[in-house]
Amino acid sequence: MFGKKPVIELKVEGMTCGHCVQHVTEALEKASGVKKAEVSLDEKKAVVTLKKEGAVSNEALIETVKEAGYEASVI
């Protein structure tokens, strides 16, 4: 699909406030291959836009969230 950006959606558990959202967002955006991360406390979800298809594995993103102190799984 022309113009479609590769996106991975993660369920994120353990966030309780805006600071948690900021912490997860910053951790994901520092990961190699990630262009942008949008994290929602209400939806307990992170939508991660990659720089290109396959730029980072699902497992690496899950590990990044775990290292930040939260649980994650691919939706």
PyMOL CGO cylinders between C-alpha atoms (Angstrom):
from pymol import cmd
from pymol.cgo import CYLINDER

trace = [
    CYLINDER, 0.00, 0.00, 0.00, 1.51, 3.25, -1.09, 0.3, 1, 1, 1, 1, 1, 1,
    CYLINDER, 1.51, 3.25, -1.09, 1.96, 5.78, 1.71, 0.3, 1, 1, 1, 1, 1, 1,
    CYLINDER, 1.96, 5.78, 1.71, 0.96, 3.38, 4.49, 0.3, 1, 1, 1, 1, 1, 1,
    CYLINDER, 0.96, 3.38, 4.49, 3.22, 3.66, 7.51, 0.3, 1, 1, 1, 1, 1, 1,
    CYLINDER, 3.22, 3.66, 7.51, 4.08, 0.52, 9.43, 0.3, 1, 1, 1, 1, 1, 1,
    CYLINDER, 4.08, 0.52, 9.43, 2.28, 0.65, 12.78, 0.3, 1, 1, 1, 1, 1, 1,
    CYLINDER, 2.28, 0.65, 12.78, 2.36, -1.65, 15.80, 0.3, 1, 1, 1, 1, 1, 1,
    CYLINDER, 2.36, -1.65, 15.80, -0.28, -1.46, 18.53, 0.3, 1, 1, 1, 1, 1, 1,
    CYLINDER, -0.28, -1.46, 18.53, 0.61, -2.52, 22.05, 0.3, 1, 1, 1, 1, 1, 1,
    CYLINDER, 0.61, -2.52, 22.05, -1.59, -3.08, 25.08, 0.3, 1, 1, 1, 1, 1, 1,
    CYLINDER, -1.59, -3.08, 25.08, 0.20, -1.45, 28.03, 0.3, 1, 1, 1, 1, 1, 1,
    CYLINDER, 0.20, -1.45, 28.03, -0.62, -2.41, 31.61, 0.3, 1, 1, 1, 1, 1, 1,
    CYLINDER, -0.62, -2.41, 31.61, 0.45, -0.66, 34.79, 0.3, 1, 1, 1, 1, 1, 1,
    CYLINDER, 0.45, -0.66, 34.79, 0.08, 2.99, 33.80, 0.3, 1, 1, 1, 1, 1, 1,
    CYLINDER, 0.08, 2.99, 33.80, -1.81, 5.06, 36.37, 0.3, 1, 1, 1, 1, 1, 1,
    CYLINDER, -1.81, 5.06, 36.37, -1.20, 8.70, 35.43, 0.3, 1, 1, 1, 1, 1, 1,
    CYLINDER, -1.20, 8.70, 35.43, 0.04, 11.16, 32.85, 0.3, 1, 1, 1, 1, 1, 1,
    CYLINDER, 0.04, 11.16, 32.85, 3.61, 10.75, 34.05, 0.3, 1, 1, 1, 1, 1, 1,
    CYLINDER, 3.61, 10.75, 34.05, 3.39, 7.03, 33.23, 0.3, 1, 1, 1, 1, 1, 1,
    CYLINDER, 3.39, 7.03, 33.23, 2.17, 7.89, 29.72, 0.3, 1, 1, 1, 1, 1, 1,
    CYLINDER, 2.17, 7.89, 29.72, 5.07, 10.30, 29.23, 0.3, 1, 1, 1, 1, 1, 1,
    CYLINDER, 5.07, 10.30, 29.23, 7.56, 7.73, 30.52, 0.3, 1, 1, 1, 1, 1, 1,
    CYLINDER, 7.56, 7.73, 30.52, 6.31, 5.01, 28.13, 0.3, 1, 1, 1, 1, 1, 1,
    CYLINDER, 6.31, 5.01, 28.13, 6.15, 7.46, 25.21, 0.3, 1, 1, 1, 1, 1, 1,
    CYLINDER, 6.15, 7.46, 25.21, 9.73, 8.63, 25.76, 0.3, 1, 1, 1, 1, 1, 1,
    CYLINDER, 9.73, 8.63, 25.76, 11.03, 5.07, 26.14, 0.3, 1, 1, 1, 1, 1, 1,
    CYLINDER, 11.03, 5.07, 26.14, 9.37, 3.92, 22.92, 0.3, 1, 1, 1, 1, 1, 1,
    CYLINDER, 9.37, 3.92, 22.92, 10.45, 6.98, 20.94, 0.3, 1, 1, 1, 1, 1, 1,
    CYLINDER, 10.45, 6.98, 20.94, 14.08, 6.40, 21.96, 0.3, 1, 1, 1, 1, 1, 1,
    CYLINDER, 14.08, 6.40, 21.96, 13.97, 2.86, 20.56, 0.3, 1, 1, 1, 1, 1, 1,
    CYLINDER, 13.97, 2.86, 20.56, 15.86, 2.39, 17.32, 0.3, 1, 1, 1, 1, 1, 1,
    CYLINDER, 15.86, 2.39, 17.32, 13.53, 2.28, 14.33, 0.3, 1, 1, 1, 1, 1, 1,
    CYLINDER, 13.53, 2.28, 14.33, 10.64, 4.11, 16.01, 0.3, 1, 1, 1, 1, 1, 1,
    CYLINDER, 10.64, 4.11, 16.01, 9.39, 7.31, 14.36, 0.3, 1, 1, 1, 1, 1, 1,
    CYLINDER, 9.39, 7.31, 14.36, 6.59, 8.17, 16.79, 0.3, 1, 1, 1, 1, 1, 1,
    CYLINDER, 6.59, 8.17, 16.79, 4.68, 6.71, 19.73, 0.3, 1, 1, 1, 1, 1, 1,
    CYLINDER, 4.68, 6.71, 19.73, 1.20, 7.73, 20.86, 0.3, 1, 1, 1, 1, 1, 1,
    CYLINDER, 1.20, 7.73, 20.86, 0.26, 6.37, 24.28, 0.3, 1, 1, 1, 1, 1, 1,
    CYLINDER, 0.26, 6.37, 24.28, -3.23, 6.46, 25.80, 0.3, 1, 1, 1, 1, 1, 1,
    CYLINDER, -3.23, 6.46, 25.80, -3.86, 6.00, 29.51, 0.3, 1, 1, 1, 1, 1, 1,
    CYLINDER, -3.86, 6.00, 29.51, -7.62, 5.59, 29.01, 0.3, 1, 1, 1, 1, 1, 1,
    CYLINDER, -7.62, 5.59, 29.01, -7.22, 2.94, 26.32, 0.3, 1, 1, 1, 1, 1, 1,
    CYLINDER, -7.22, 2.94, 26.32, -4.14, 1.35, 27.96, 0.3, 1, 1, 1, 1, 1, 1,
    CYLINDER, -4.14, 1.35, 27.96, -2.59, 1.32, 24.53, 0.3, 1, 1, 1, 1, 1, 1,
    CYLINDER, -2.59, 1.32, 24.53, 0.44, 2.50, 22.58, 0.3, 1, 1, 1, 1, 1, 1,
    CYLINDER, 0.44, 2.50, 22.58, 0.37, 3.06, 18.83, 0.3, 1, 1, 1, 1, 1, 1,
    CYLINDER, 0.37, 3.06, 18.83, 3.93, 2.93, 17.54, 0.3, 1, 1, 1, 1, 1, 1,
    CYLINDER, 3.93, 2.93, 17.54, 4.80, 4.22, 14.07, 0.3, 1, 1, 1, 1, 1, 1,
    CYLINDER, 4.80, 4.22, 14.07, 8.01, 2.75, 12.67, 0.3, 1, 1, 1, 1, 1, 1,
    CYLINDER, 8.01, 2.75, 12.67, 10.47, 4.51, 10.40, 0.3, 1, 1, 1, 1, 1, 1,
    CYLINDER, 10.47, 4.51, 10.40, 10.05, 1.63, 7.94, 0.3, 1, 1, 1, 1, 1, 1,
    CYLINDER, 10.05, 1.63, 7.94, 8.49, -1.84, 7.85, 0.3, 1, 1, 1, 1, 1, 1,
    CYLINDER, 8.49, -1.84, 7.85, 10.45, -4.22, 10.07, 0.3, 1, 1, 1, 1, 1, 1,
    CYLINDER, 10.45, -4.22, 10.07, 12.57, -1.43, 11.59, 0.3, 1, 1, 1, 1, 1, 1,
    CYLINDER, 12.57, -1.43, 11.59, 12.08, -2.94, 15.05, 0.3, 1, 1, 1, 1, 1, 1,
    CYLINDER, 12.08, -2.94, 15.05, 10.58, -6.22, 16.25, 0.3, 1, 1, 1, 1, 1, 1,
    CYLINDER, 10.58, -6.22, 16.25, 7.46, -6.56, 18.36, 0.3, 1, 1, 1, 1, 1, 1,
    CYLINDER, 7.46, -6.56, 18.36, 9.57, -8.31, 21.00, 0.3, 1, 1, 1, 1, 1, 1,
    CYLINDER, 9.57, -8.31, 21.00, 11.99, -5.39, 21.16, 0.3, 1, 1, 1, 1, 1, 1,
    CYLINDER, 11.99, -5.39, 21.16, 9.13, -2.93, 21.70, 0.3, 1, 1, 1, 1, 1, 1,
    CYLINDER, 9.13, -2.93, 21.70, 7.63, -5.13, 24.42, 0.3, 1, 1, 1, 1, 1, 1,
    CYLINDER, 7.63, -5.13, 24.42, 11.02, -5.34, 26.12, 0.3, 1, 1, 1, 1, 1, 1,
    CYLINDER, 11.02, -5.34, 26.12, 11.39, -1.54, 25.91, 0.3, 1, 1, 1, 1, 1, 1,
    CYLINDER, 11.39, -1.54, 25.91, 8.07, -1.10, 27.74, 0.3, 1, 1, 1, 1, 1, 1,
    CYLINDER, 8.07, -1.10, 27.74, 9.07, -3.71, 30.34, 0.3, 1, 1, 1, 1, 1, 1,
    CYLINDER, 9.07, -3.71, 30.34, 12.37, -1.93, 30.96, 0.3, 1, 1, 1, 1, 1, 1,
    CYLINDER, 12.37, -1.93, 30.96, 10.36, 1.25, 31.56, 0.3, 1, 1, 1, 1, 1, 1,
    CYLINDER, 10.36, 1.25, 31.56, 8.48, -0.62, 34.31, 0.3, 1, 1, 1, 1, 1, 1,
    CYLINDER, 8.48, -0.62, 34.31, 5.23, -1.64, 32.59, 0.3, 1, 1, 1, 1, 1, 1,
    CYLINDER, 5.23, -1.64, 32.59, 3.77, -4.73, 30.92, 0.3, 1, 1, 1, 1, 1, 1,
    CYLINDER, 3.77, -4.73, 30.92, 3.03, -4.86, 27.21, 0.3, 1, 1, 1, 1, 1, 1,
    CYLINDER, 3.03, -4.86, 27.21, 1.67, -7.19, 24.57, 0.3, 1, 1, 1, 1, 1, 1,
    CYLINDER, 1.67, -7.19, 24.57, 0.88, -6.83, 20.88, 0.3, 1, 1, 1, 1, 1, 1,
    CYLINDER, 0.88, -6.83, 20.88, -2.79, -6.16, 20.14, 0.3, 1, 1, 1, 1, 1, 1,
]
cmd.load_cgo(trace, "trace")
